């Protein structure tokens, strides 16, 4: 069955007017054109839709059943139209956001503030490692990601929106914790708890040490900042982590930031998306919201040493 929206409108008009001529007038059509459309519908379903009662017509059982579906379809089309209007007016919509695990320490504050401004927006949030972020971007399965600097060769756009200082952390009783100034070369002699090799933090750290003609000494590898913090608190080695991840540990004096020369390593958090990506209203609003409000909303821990 291949009945058009126009034919459904004709069916509704005839049932309402109970007359082909009056129905045609209400639709700005001719009576023969209305009759032809009714005949085509009847041929498709193999049943009569109307029966005559003098100068008027009334719907048959088949006509009433088809009218029911016509009304439902019209209602759904109206609802779809309203939704599109709301999307244009930013009343509702969807945002699929994917982020690095470290960003999960501050991103909920951004999402909460955005949701307060756009309460009908629905946010889907995925947290993954750098490989997962790049896969989501390459396969176009997310609107945007929050990560460090995007790599070359992936056709990506990155917009910096917040500083991401990397600091050296130790347990409070570590011998270096008592020193007011620590040479980078002395730190390089220590064992480190590090992220996996393709982590942005790991790559930035190794690159930084290499620029100073030094080599990082990994003792253990962890795939989450949380695991690194726990390992450092267990006195297994030093760690290099984002300042965003240690606010609670600093307040509780479970970790200290070592006063190492040339630290922190200053990186940037970026909103990253595919080149040329066309955003719907809500994702576009979130991108703008983060650029304009992130620095005011995110209160990172002060760089206190010891």
C-alpha positions, 0 to 999 in steps of 0.5 A, spaced: 500 500 500 502 506 497 498 512 500 500 519 500 500 524 505 495 528 500 491 522 499 490 522 507 488 529 507 483 528 502 480 522 506 480 526 512 476 532 509 471 528 505 469 524 512 469 531 515 465 534 510 461 528 508 461 531 501 466 530 495 464 537 492 465 541 499 471 537 501 474 539 494 473 546 496 476 546 503 482 543 499 482 548 494 481 542 489 476 540 483 471 535 485 473 530 479 480 531 482 478 528 489 474 523 486 480 520 482 484 520 488 479 516 492 478 511 486 486 510 487 486 509 494 480 504 493 484 500 488 490 500 492 486 497 498 481 493 494 475 495 498 470 501 498 472 507 502 465 511 502 458 509 501 453 514 498 447 516 503 443 521 498 447 527 497 452 525 502 457 520 503 459 516 509 465 512 511 465 505 510 469 500 515 475 500 511 474 508 510 474 509 518 480 504 519 484 508 514 482 515 517 484 512 524 491 511 521 491 518 517 489 521 524 495 518 527 500 520 521 498 527 521 499 527 529 506 524 528 508 529 523 505 535 527 509 532 533 516 532 528 514 539 526 514 541 533 520 538 535 524 541 529 522 548 531 524 546 538 531 544 536 532 550 532 530 554 538 535 550 543 529 547 547 531 540 546 536 536 543 541 530 543 549 531 545 554 525 544 560 527 548 566 522 549 572 524 553 579 522 556 578 519 563 582 525 566 577 530 563 572 526 567 574 530 574 572 536 571 567 535 565 561 534 570 561 541 572 561 543 565 555 538 563 551 540 569 552 548 568 550 546 561 544 542 563 541 548 567 541 552 561 538 547 556 534 543 561 531 539 556 538 537 552 539 529 553 547 528 554 550 521 552 557 521 555 562 516 554 569 515 558 575 512 554 582 512 553 586 516 547 585 510 542 578 510 544 577 517 543 580 517 536 576 511 534 570 515 536 572 521 531 575 517 526 568 513 525 564 519 527 560 515 532 560 522 537 559 529 536 565 531 539 571 529 544 574 532 550 582 531 550 589 534 550 592 536 543 589 532 537 594 528 533 596 530 526 593 525 520 586 524 523 583 530 519 581 533 526 579 540 529 581 542 536 579 548 540 583 549 546 578 551 552 582 550 559 589 549 561 591 542 563 597 543 568 601 536 569 605 536 576 609 531 579 606 528 585 609 524 591 607 521 598 608 526 603 613 522 607 618 522 600 625 525 601 624 530 595 617 532 598 621 536 603 625 540 598 624 547 596 627 546 589 628 540 585 632 539 579 629 535 573 635 531 573 634 529 580 627 527 579 629 523 573 633 518 577 626 516 581 622 511 579 615 513 576 608 510 575 606 512 568 600 511 563 600 507 558 604 508 552 599 511 547 596 516 553 597 523 551 599 524 558 605 519 557 607 522 551 607 529 553 611 527 559 616 523 555 617 528 550 618 533 555 624 529 559 627 528 552 627 536 550 631 536 557 636 530 555 633 526 560 629 519 560 623 517 564 624 511 568 617 507 568 616 502 574 609 501 573 604 502 567 597 504 569 591 506 564 587 510 569 590 517 573 586 514 579 590 508 579 596 512 579 594 516 585 593 510 589 600 507 587 603 513 589 600 513 595 602 506 596 609 509 596 611 505 589 614 511 585 612 518 583 607 520 578 606 525 573 598 527 573 593 532 571 592 537 576 585 537 575 585 530 578 588 531 585 584 536 588 581 531 594 588 528 595 591 535 596 586 537 601 587 530 605 594 531 605 595 524 602 599 527 596 604 533 595 606 536 589 613 536 588 617 543 587 620 541 580 624 546 576 621 547 569 614 544 572 608 544 571 608 541 564 603 546 561 598 543 556 591 544 554 584 541 554 581 541 547 574 540 544 576 536 538 571 534 532 572 532 525 574 537 520 567 540 516 563 536 521 556 540 521 553 540 528 545 540 530 543 546 535 545 542 542 552 540 540 553 547 537 551 550 543 555 546 548 561 547 544 560 555 544 558 554 552 564 550 553 569 556 550 565 561 553 565 558 560 570 553 562 575 557 565 570 561 570 566 554 572 572 550 573 576 551 579 583 547 579 587 546 585 592 551 587 599 549 585 602 548 592 608 544 593 608 540 599 
